[in-house]
């Protein structure tokens, strides 16, 4: 994995772990790779991964079974989504609004484009949603 | 783990390489030791390994005076010099000869490191290429399970895939009770492994700071040529200038170890002053 220069590596690894959880590759109550294994596969200092896991533990995305390893919490998907939504609303949305305002783009146009985008990209998933 | 107190050293008393040097290295860390050619990196490492003795002051390893070379200290320390001279032995013969000095040596781990490094097990060591020899001795050093591991320019002579393997193996080798010290000029080889930077310059340790602490206090960025900013240090780059600025907003930027090293060894004191300033003054 190539790391970006503008974000601490431990946060980039946290994002990777959260991605695995959202994608369902690591399900609730699954054991996730040990600090050492993840450090080896990313070629980083194990202290960096430890910091990632400490943060994810504080966010209740993973938990530690002493002597056994780290596991995905039952509530992990919801926690990750809530955090990402919060970050999106705080950081990305103001920038998006800023552009809408500057370029005088109508919210109706955005609505239409969003619907088209959904059918184009997520058709199968939308049908599955209850 | 390693405690150096008021150490002075020189190969002759008339020209000292270190004067009143103090340094403390702790377990659970990978230290990157940087210094210009001739600054004394290798000599400092040799003091730790008990290969040369301080003229004044002391160097203690796990509580033992390194210069006393007690077996109890030496069995728990492995030093890999930059230049290595391997005997005409196979891996198995080398183990039979050398491993008894290291009570925590793990033979299976040694062979698994060798195969990870693509070093043939049955070859005679001194017939291998320099890079292969180096990998063999790194594999052996790690397999001793010594708590102090000292490596002088370990990535010199390693080919591209070997550097990746080296990073993986070092990542797996760091434990809470191990201290790994790596001197290097190839900082990019070890970028995300080193957690603490130690710089030796002008007979002193001018920096011993974790990368986290450095990026909290300094910003590494590129600024336009024309900008007259509060940069502490700049270097001309292709577009604009590479710069080190005080990190006033608390934003993260990756520590550019080469730029930082150049700033410190160019005699620029503003960078080290900010790093040495007590934490509570940071916002001033």
HADDOCK unambig.tbl for C-alpha pairs under 7 A between the chains (distance, minus, plus):
assign (segid A and resid 5 and name CA) (segid B and resid 253 and name CA) 6.29 0.50 0.50
assign (segid A and resid 5 and name CA) (segid B and resid 254 and name CA) 5.27 0.50 0.50
assign (segid A and resid 6 and name CA) (segid B and resid 252 and name CA) 6.15 0.50 0.50
assign (segid A and resid 6 and name CA) (segid B and resid 253 and name CA) 5.03 0.50 0.50
assign (segid A and resid 6 and name CA) (segid B and resid 254 and name CA) 6.36 0.50 0.50
assign (segid A and resid 7 and name CA) (segid B and resid 252 and name CA) 6.03 0.50 0.50
assign (segid A and resid 7 and name CA) (segid B and resid 253 and name CA) 6.62 0.50 0.50
assign (segid A and resid 8 and name CA) (segid B and resid 252 and name CA) 6.64 0.50 0.50
assign (segid A and resid 36 and name CA) (segid B and resid 172 and name CA) 5.70 0.50 0.50
assign (segid A and resid 39 and name CA) (segid B and resid 171 and name CA) 5.85 0.50 0.50
assign (segid A and resid 40 and name CA) (segid B and resid 168 and name CA) 4.62 0.50 0.50
assign (segid A and resid 40 and name CA) (segid B and resid 171 and name CA) 5.29 0.50 0.50
assign (segid A and resid 40 and name CA) (segid B and resid 172 and name CA) 5.77 0.50 0.50
assign (segid A and resid 41 and name CA) (segid B and resid 168 and name CA) 6.83 0.50 0.50
assign (segid A and resid 43 and name CA) (segid B and resid 167 and name CA) 5.38 0.50 0.50
assign (segid A and resid 43 and name CA) (segid B and resid 168 and name CA) 5.03 0.50 0.50
assign (segid A and resid 43 and name CA) (segid B and resid 171 and name CA) 6.13 0.50 0.50
assign (segid A and resid 44 and name CA) (segid B and resid 171 and name CA) 6.05 0.50 0.50
assign (segid A and resid 44 and name CA) (segid B and resid 192 and name CA) 5.00 0.50 0.50
assign (segid A and resid 44 and name CA) (segid B and resid 193 and name CA) 4.90 0.50 0.50
assign (segid A and resid 45 and name CA) (segid B and resid 171 and name CA) 5.50 0.50 0.50
assign (segid A and resid 45 and name CA) (segid B and resid 192 and name CA) 6.34 0.50 0.50
assign (segid A and resid 45 and name CA) (segid B and resid 193 and name CA) 4.42 0.50 0.50
assign (segid A and resid 45 and name CA) (segid B and resid 194 and name CA) 6.82 0.50 0.50
assign (segid A and resid 46 and name CA) (segid B and resid 171 and name CA) 6.14 0.50 0.50
